[in-house]
Amino acid sequence: MNTTEAKLPISKELSLLNFIQKHAAIGTWEYYPVLEVGYWSDQTKKIYEVPLDYEPTLESGLSFYKGDNFKMITKVFTDCIEKHQDYDIEIQIVTATGKTKWVRAIGKPIIKEEKCVKIEGLFQDIDEKTKISKALAFKREQLSRTFETALIGMAIVDLEGHWIDVNKSLCKTFGYTKDEIKELTFMDVTHPDDLNKGYKAMMSMLSGKLDFYETEKRYISKSGETIWAQLSTSVVRDDRGQPQHFVAQINDLTRIKKSSIKISQLLTTTEDQNKRLLNFAHIVSHNLRSHYGNLDMLLDIVKMDLPETTENDIFPLIEQAVGQLGETVENLNQVAAINIQNDITTEPLNLLDNLNKALSNISAIIIESKSTVSVDINPDIMVQGIPAYLDSILLNFLTNAIKYKKPNEAAKIELHASIKNDFVVLEIKDYGQGIDLKKHGEKLFGMYKTFHTHEDSRGLGLFITKNQIEAIGGKVEVASKVNEGTTFFIHLKLHE
């Protein structure tokens, strides 16, 4: 065999070794404890990012490790020499360029006469793989914590309905411990009447037609209580698209459901009460008015047929009482007429035109009282309302502003309109006597409530006006200070 033939196998072996080191990012190294010298392959030097002519020593080799990594490599390296122990660890180095890198370090002692004469090892660059692995581990940890600490019940369920995992909220909702609930199936805690609810959707998920579905279902807690919940379920598939398990979110709606039932009962009760009130209003509008008419007619007959009886002191009192009864009946009839109407038809009304008409109707009062009225209203503003109601509303607030002016002073009234969302806000401001809202605020719009000693105050105007405003879908608010004046904010529906 010639020299060339003898060296050929060795050359192939070295070539293969260099190929593996380069493409697998694996470098070799050797260290001789007795001689205290070491050797790094070119790939190892590339991993450490040192020049190819770099000559490593034990001290310089260990300098690439910092902190706990230095302690770890020192220990395993010492144990390799002294205790003849192999090592295979994943550890961080700081390269010559200052880059922190994850590497796999492997060391194996060569023993002769019970002494370590050499350590052979490998270095592999695993930085990218390790960082990806740790990032995935961190995300898994985050997902696990999110699952466990979620405020709504969450569960992972296999395709047969057995619990794979459940979180604390779900255990709290059903009243079981984790170990207890895992002995049951999803169907075991489902209300018997809701067992088939969502079955078709689940089959569609398994067949690939749906990825998730939501439904409202009832469950049974450990104590036997019915639990209302919103169930959201999704299916997890493998790389081939085959379903692996379900992820379920169970949001406890029991309190909301119970409150909803109570509200429904209250609404039913309120509706019944409203019907009775409407019946009462009907009686006031018709029957009571008829009785007043009969009394008034009887008094007229007495005056005609028995005039002598009208000359005593009692008859005028009776006549006055009947007159007051008539006035009360008329007032009640106005209120009843507003509330009895179930189907109120509104129409678009020009606010400024209607205001000018109201001002024209009370022009004599304005002149006599020397009142001043300033108006700041866009002539294009249209509101939705009933002409008679709007006229009554404007007249009542305007006459009140004049009636309750400061003594010996002319009334000063300012009107301004603005649009807010779907409403026109009409502000009517006066500088009159004002109202103590802390004292009278809650009963300001009450029936027969008066707040001044004015002789013709009946305490009915604001009550009727408020009812009219609300009947056409609006509302009224007030701001007032005693001796400074009052501002009413009348919200009327905007006509688009």
C-alpha positions in Angstrom: 0.0 0.0 0.0 1.5 3.4 -1.0 1.5 6.5 1.2 -1.3 8.2 -0.7 -3.6 5.2 -0.3 -2.8 5.0 3.5 -3.7 8.6 4.1 -6.9 8.7 2.1 -9.3 7.2 4.7 -8.0 9.6 7.3 -8.4 12.6 5.0 -12.1 11.6 4.3 -12.7 11.2 8.0 -11.3 14.7 8.8 -13.3 16.2 5.9 -16.5 14.6 7.3 -15.7 15.9 10.8 -15.2 19.5 9.5 -18.5 19.3 7.6 -20.3 18.2 10.7 -18.7 20.9 12.8 -19.5 23.7 10.3 -23.1 22.8 9.5 -24.2 21.6 13.0 -22.4 24.6 14.7 -20.5 22.1 16.8 -16.9 22.7 17.8 -14.4 20.4 19.5 -12.0 21.1 22.2 -9.3 19.3 24.3 -7.6 20.1 27.6 -4.5 18.4 29.2 -4.5 19.0 33.0 -0.9 18.0 33.5 0.4 20.2 30.8 -2.2 22.9 31.4 -2.7 23.4 27.7 -5.8 23.3 25.6 -6.9 23.2 22.0 -10.0 24.6 20.3 -11.2 23.7 16.8 -12.0 26.5 14.3 -15.7 26.1 14.9 -15.3 26.4 18.6 -13.4 29.7 18.1 -16.2 30.9 15.8 -18.7 30.2 18.6 -16.7 32.2 21.0 -16.1 34.8 18.3 -12.3 34.9 18.8 -9.7 35.0 16.0 -8.7 31.6 14.4 -5.1 32.1 15.7 -6.4 32.4 19.3 -4.6 30.1 21.8 -6.8 29.3 24.7 -5.7 28.8 28.3 -7.8 27.5 31.2 -8.0 31.0 32.7 -9.0 32.7 29.4 -11.5 29.9 28.6 -13.3 30.3 31.9 -13.4 34.1 31.5 -16.1 33.8 28.9 -18.5 32.7 31.7 -20.1 35.2 34.1 -21.9 35.0 37.5 -23.8 31.8 38.1 -22.6 30.4 34.7 -19.0 30.8 35.9 -19.8 28.8 39.1 -21.6 26.1 37.1 -18.8 25.5 34.5 -16.1 25.7 37.3 -17.9 23.0 39.3 -18.5 20.5 36.4 -15.0 21.1 35.0 -13.4 20.4 38.4 -15.6 17.3 39.0 -14.6 16.1 35.5 -10.9 16.2 36.4 -11.1 15.2 40.1 -14.1 12.8 40.1 -13.9 11.7 36.5 -17.5 12.7 35.8 -18.8 13.5 32.4 -20.9 16.6 31.9 -23.4 17.8 29.4 -25.0 21.2 30.2 -26.7 24.1 28.6 -25.0 27.4 29.7 -24.5 31.0 28.7 -21.3 32.6 27.6 -20.3 36.1 26.8 -18.4 36.1 23.5 -15.3 38.1 22.7 -17.6 40.7 21.0 -19.8 41.0 24.1 -22.7 38.9 22.8 -24.5 36.7 25.3 -25.1 33.3 23.8 -26.5 30.0 24.8 -24.2 27.0 24.2 -24.2 23.3 24.9 -21.0 22.2 26.7 -20.0 18.5 26.8 -16.9 17.2 28.6 -15.6 13.7 29.0 -12.4 12.7 31.0 -9.8 10.4 29.6 -8.4 8.3 32.4 -5.0 6.6 32.6 -3.8 4.9 35.8 -6.8 6.4 37.6 -5.8 9.9 36.7 -7.4 12.3 34.2 -4.8 13.0 31.6 -7.1 14.6 29.1 -10.6 16.1 28.7 -12.3 15.9 25.3 -15.4 17.9 24.6 -17.8 19.5 22.3 -19.3 23.0 22.1 -22.6 23.6 20.2 -24.2 26.9 19.4 -27.8 26.5 20.6 -28.6 30.2 21.1 -31.4 30.6 18.6 -33.1 27.3 19.6 -32.8 28.0 23.3 -34.2 31.5 23.0 -37.2 30.2 21.0 -37.7 27.4 23.5 -37.6 29.8 26.4 -39.9 32.3 24.7 -42.4 29.4 24.1 -42.0 28.3 27.7 -42.7 31.9 28.8 -45.8 32.1 26.6 -47.0 28.8 27.9 -46.5 30.0 31.5 -48.4 33.2 30.7 -51.2 31.2 29.1 -51.3 28.9 32.1 -51.5 31.8 34.5 -54.2 33.5 32.4 -56.2 30.3 32.3 -55.9 29.7 36.1 -56.5 33.3 37.2 -59.3 34.2 34.7 -62.4 35.7 36.4 -64.7 33.6 34.3 -64.8 29.8 34.5 -62.5 28.1 31.9 -62.1 24.4 31.1 -60.3 22.1 28.7 -62.6 19.2 27.8 -61.8 16.1 25.8 -64.1 14.9 22.9 -66.0 12.6 25.2 -66.8 15.4 27.7 -64.3 14.6 30.4 -62.4 17.4 32.1 -58.8 17.7 31.1 -58.2 20.9 33.2 -60.4 23.5 35.0 -59.5 26.8 36.6 -60.3 28.2 40.0 -63.3 30.3 38.8 -65.1 27.3 37.4 -64.5 25.3 40.6 -65.9 28.3 42.6 -68.9 28.6 40.3 -69.9 24.9 40.6 -68.7 24.5 44.2 -66.3 21.6 43.6 -62.6 21.2 44.1 -60.5 20.4 41.1 -60.2 16.7 42.1 -63.9 16.4 42.7 -65.0 17.9 39.4 -62.5 15.9 37.4 -64.3 12.8 38.6 -67.4 14.0 36.7 -68.1 14.8 33.1 -69.3 18.0 31.5 -72.7 16.3 31.1 -72.9 15.4 34.8 -73.0 19.1 35.8 -75.4 20.2 33.0 -79.0 20.8 33.8 -81.1 17.8 32.6 -83.4 20.0 30.5 -80.4 21.5 28.7 -78.4 18.4 27.9 -79.2 18.5 24.2 -78.8 22.3 23.9 -75.9 23.1 21.5 -75.6 19.4 20.5 -75.9 20.2 16.8 -73.4 23.0 17.1 -70.9 20.6 18.8 -71.4 18.1 16.0 -70.7 20.9 13.4 -67.5 21.8 15.2 -66.3 18.2 15.2 -67.1 17.9 11.5 -65.2 21.1 10.7 -68.2 23.2 9.8 -67.8 25.5 12.9 -64.8 26.6 14.9 -66.8 27.9 17.9 -70.3 28.5 19.2 -72.0 30.4 22.1 -75.2 29.6 23.9 -76.9 30.1 27.2 -77.2 27.0 29.3 -78.1 25.9 32.8 -75.9 23.8 35.1 -76.3 22.2 38.5 -73.8 23.1 41.3 -72.6 20.7 44.0 -75.3 22.1 46.3 -78.0 21.4 43.8 -78.5 25.1 42.9 -79.4 26.0 39.2 -76.6 28.0 37.6 -77.3 30.1 34.5 -74.3 30.7 32.4 -73.1 31.9 29.0 -71.2 29.0 27.4 -68.5 29.8 24.7 -66.9 26.8 23.2 -64.1 26.4 20.6 -62.4 23.3 19.2 -58.6 22.8 19.1 -57.3 20.8 16.1 -54.0 19.2 15.3 -51.8 19.9 12.2 -54.0 17.6 10.1 -57.1 19.4 11.1 -58.4 16.7 13.4 -60.2 17.8 16.6 -58.2 17.2 19.8 -60.3 18.8 22.6 -62.6 21.7 23.4 -61.9 24.9 25.3 -64.9 26.1 27.2 -65.6 29.5 28.8 -68.5 29.5 31.3 -69.6 33.0 32.5 -71.9 32.8 35.5 -75.1 34.8 34.8 -77.1 33.6 37.8 -77.2 36.9 39.6 -78.1 38.7 36.4 -80.8 36.2 35.7 -82.3 36.5 39.1 -82.2 40.3 38.9 -83.8 40.1 35.5 -86.6 38.0 36.8 -87.2 40.5 39.7 -87.2 43.4 37.2 -89.6 41.5 35.0 -91.9 41.0 38.0 -91.6 44.6 38.9 -92.4 45.7 35.4 -95.5 43.4 35.5 -96.6 44.9 38.8 -95.9 48.4 37.5 -97.9 47.7 34.3 -100.8 46.5 36.5 -100.6 49.6 38.7 -100.5 51.8 35.6 -103.7 50.1 34.3 -105.4 50.8 37.6 -104.2 54.4 37.5 -105.5 54.8 34.0 -108.9 53.4 35.2 -108.8 55.9 38.0 -108.0 58.7 35.5 -111.0 57.5 33.5 -113.2 57.8 36.5 -111.9 61.3 37.3 -112.4 62.4 33.7 -115.9 61.2 33.3 -117.7 60.1 36.5 -116.5 62.8 38.9 -117.1 65.5 36.3 -120.7 64.2 36.0 -121.2 64.4 39.7 -119.9 68.0 39.8 -122.2 68.9 36.9 -125.2 67.5 38.8 -124.4 69.4 42.0 -123.9 72.6 40.0 -127.3 72.1 38.2 -129.0 71.4 41.6 -127.7 74.7 42.9 -129.1 76.5 39.8 -132.5 74.8 40.4 -132.5 75.9 44.1 -131.7 79.5 43.0 -134.7 79.4 40.6 -137.3 77.5 42.6 -136.4 78.3 46.2 -134.7 81.8 46.0 -135.4 82.4 49.7 -133.0 79.5 50.7 -130.1 81.3 49.1 -130.3 84.2 51.5 -129.0 82.4 54.5 -125.3 82.3 55.4 -124.8 78.6 54.5 -125.8 78.7 50.8 -122.9 80.9 49.7 -120.5 78.5 51.4 -122.1 75.6 49.6 -121.9 77.4 46.3 -118.3 78.3 46.9 -117.4 74.7 47.8 -119.1 73.4 44.7 -117.3 76.0 42.6 -113.9 74.9 44.1 -114.9 71.2 43.4 -115.5 72.1 39.8 -112.1 73.8 39.5 -110.4 70.8 41.1 -112.3 68.4 38.7 -111.2 70.5 35.7 -107.6 70.5 36.9 -107.7 66.7 37.4 -109.3 66.3 34.0 -106.4 68.1 32.3 -103.9 65.8 34.0 -106.0 62.7 33.2 -106.4 63.8 29.6 -102.6 63.8 29.2 -102.0 60.4 30.8 -104.9 58.5 29.3 -103.7 59.1 25.7 -101.8 55.9 24.7 -101.2 56.9 21.1 -100.0 60.5 21.0 -99.4 61.8 17.5 -96.7 64.4 17.3 -95.8 66.7 14.4 -92.9 69.0 13.5 -93.2 72.5 15.0 -91.1 75.6 14.5 -89.9 76.6 17.9 -89.5 80.3 17.3 -92.9 80.6 15.5 -94.6 79.0 18.4 -92.7 81.1 20.9 -93.6 84.3 19.1 -97.3 83.2 19.1 -97.1 82.6 22.9 -95.5 86.0 23.4 -98.2 87.6 21.3 -100.9 86.0 23.4 -99.5 87.5 26.6 -98.3 90.8 25.1 -100.8 92.8 27.3 -99.3 91.2 30.4 -95.8 91.9 29.3 -96.6 95.6 28.6 -98.5 96.1 31.8 -95.7 94.5 33.9 -93.0 96.4 31.9 -91.3 93.1 31.4 -88.4 92.7 28.9 -88.0 89.5 26.9 -84.8 88.7 24.9 -84.9 85.8 22.4 -81.9 83.9 21.0 -83.4 81.0 18.9 -82.4 79.9 15.5 -85.5 80.3 13.2 -84.8 77.0 11.6 -85.0 74.8 14.7 -87.9 72.4 14.5 -89.1 70.2 17.4 -91.4 67.2 17.5 -94.5 67.9 19.6 -98.2 68.6 19.9 -99.2 72.2 19.1 -101.6 72.6 22.1 -99.0 71.1 24.5 -96.2 73.3 23.2 -98.4 76.3 23.4 -99.3 75.4 27.0 -95.7 74.7 28.0 -94.4 78.1 26.7 -97.3 80.1 28.1 -96.9 78.5 31.6 -93.2 79.1 31.9 -93.4 82.7 30.5 -96.3 83.7 32.7 -94.6 82.2 35.8 -91.5 84.2 35.0 -93.6 87.4 35.1 -95.8 86.3 38.0 -92.8 85.5 40.3 -90.6 88.5 39.5 -89.0 90.4 42.3 -91.4 92.9 44.0 -91.3 96.4 42.6 -89.0 95.3 39.7 -89.8 94.6 36.1 -89.4 91.0 35.0 -86.4 90.2 32.8 -86.7 87.0 30.7 -84.0 85.5 28.5 -84.7 82.6 26.1 -82.0 80.6 24.3 -82.1 77.3 22.4 -79.4 74.8 21.6 -79.2 71.4 20.0 -77.7 68.5 22.0 -77.7 65.0 20.5 -81.4 64.3 19.5 -82.9 67.1 21.6 -83.5 70.8 21.5 -82.7 72.4 24.9 -84.8 75.5 25.5 -83.5 77.6 28.3 -85.9 80.1 30.0 -84.1 82.3 32.4 -85.6 84.9 34.7 -84.1 87.1 37.4 -87.0 86.8 39.8 -87.6 85.5 43.3 -86.0 82.1 42.7 -86.7 78.8 44.5 -84.9 77.2 47.4 -84.2 73.9 45.6 -82.7 72.3 48.7 -86.0 72.8 50.5 -88.5 72.4 47.6 -86.5 70.6 44.8 -88.0 67.2 45.2 -91.6 68.5 45.2 -91.1 71.3 42.7 -93.2 69.6 40.0 -95.7 68.0 42.4 -99.4 68.5 42.2 -100.8 71.4 44.3 -97.3 72.4 45.5 -96.7 76.1 45.8 -93.5 77.9 46.9 -94.5 81.5 47.0 -97.3 83.4 48.7 -98.8 84.7 45.4 -102.5 84.9 45.8 -103.5 83.1 42.6 -100.9 80.2 42.9 -102.7 76.9 42.6 -99.6 74.6 42.4 -100.9 72.9 39.3 -99.1 74.7 36.4 -95.7 73.0 36.7 -97.3 69.6 37.4 -99.3 69.8 34.2 -96.5 71.3 32.2 -94.1 68.6 33.2 -96.6 65.9 32.2 -97.1 67.5 28.8 -93.3 67.7 28.2 -92.8 64.0 29.2 -95.9 63.0 27.1 -94.1 64.2 23.9 -90.8 62.5 24.9 -89.0 65.3 26.6 -87.9 66.3 30.1 -87.4 69.4 32.2 -84.6 70.4 34.6 -84.2 73.5 36.8 -81.5 75.6 38.3 -82.4 78.3 40.8 -81.2 80.5 43.7 -83.4 82.5 46.0 -83.5 86.2 45.1 -81.3 85.6 42.0 -83.7 83.9 39.6 -84.6 80.6 38.0 -83.6 78.8 34.7 -85.7 76.0 33.3 -84.0 73.7 30.8 -86.8 72.2 28.6 -85.6 69.2 26.5 -87.8 68.7 23.4 -87.3 66.1 20.7 -85.5 67.5 17.7 -87.2 67.0 14.4 -84.7 66.0 11.7 
